[in-house]
Amino acid sequence: MSQQADSEKVALEYLAQQQAQSLVRQTGIGVDIELIADINIENETFIERNFTAAEQEYCWARPNPHASFAGKWCAKEAVIKAVSSADLEHEKVWVKGSAAPLIDIEITIGASGAPMVVLHGEAKEAVEKTGVTQIKVSISHIDKFAIATAIANMW
């Protein structure tokens, strides 16, 4: 290999390494798992504070509404964790504490059938402050548990 080819190879390897490190630094990951029974869907106040009308309509129409509400709850919690971990040097943006309502984080269903994150109000403002431009979620539930994973990207 020529000296020029060696130099180009070294430069390309360096650029690839920098891009890979940048992607890692600009991606946040969140996960949440809950016992389905712990999500109190009989509590009307809890449902109204944390789920949009569209989310409620969707969950109540599902074969197992309890599991659907638990899955959406997990997704909302995972979103908070993903956004918070996307840039560890950024100041805290979720400032209301653990009792804050999660209604501003809406989990809808995309054309593909996969869940999508739609942010409203204070949640949208908080996420915009972080520089996160994309959030993806995955939700699953089986037997007694619901789980969700979220990935927040800053590019």
C-alpha positions, 0 to 999 in steps of 0.5 A, spaced: 500 500 500 502 506 498 504 512 503 498 516 500 493 510 501 496 509 508 494 516 510 487 516 507 486 509 511 488 512 517 484 519 516 478 515 514 479 510 520 479 516 525 473 520 522 469 513 522 471 513 530 469 520 531 463 519 528 461 513 532 463 516 538 459 522 537 453 517 535 454 514 542 454 521 546 448 523 542 444 517 544 440 516 550 437 510 552 431 508 557 427 502 559 422 501 564 418 495 566 412 494 571 407 489 574 401 490 570 397 490 576 401 496 579 398 500 574 391 502 577 386 503 571 380 503 576 383 510 579 380 515 574 384 521 576 390 517 575 388 515 568 386 523 566 392 526 569 397 521 565 393 519 559 390 523 553 383 522 550 386 518 544 390 513 549 385 512 553 380 510 547 385 506 544 387 502 551 380 501 553 378 498 546 384 493 546 383 486 548 387 487 555 386 494 557 390 493 563 396 491 559 395 496 554 395 502 559 401 499 563 405 498 556 404 506 555 406 508 562 412 504 561 413 507 554 412 514 557 417 513 563 422 510 558 422 516 554 424 520 560 430 516 562 432 516 554 431 524 554 435 524 560 441 520 558 442 523 551 447 528 554 449 527 561 452 534 561 445 537 560 442 540 566 436 536 568 429 538 564 424 534 568 423 538 574 417 536 577 419 530 580 416 523 580 409 525 581 408 529 575 403 527 570 405 524 564 399 526 559 404 531 555 408 525 553 403 521 548 404 514 545 400 513 539 400 508 533 404 509 527 402 507 520 406 501 521 403 499 527 409 501 531 408 506 537 410 513 536 412 519 541 408 525 540 410 531 545 406 536 548 406 542 552 411 542 558 414 535 555 415 538 548 419 544 551 423 540 556 425 535 550 427 541 545 431 544 551 436 538 550 437 538 543 433 531 542 430 531 535 428 524 535 425 519 540 423 511 538 419 507 543 418 499 543 413 496 548 411 489 550 407 486 555 407 478 557 403 475 563 404 480 569 409 485 566 409 490 561 416 493 558 418 499 554 425 501 551 426 508 548 431 511 544 433 519 544 437 521 538 440 528 538 441 528 530 
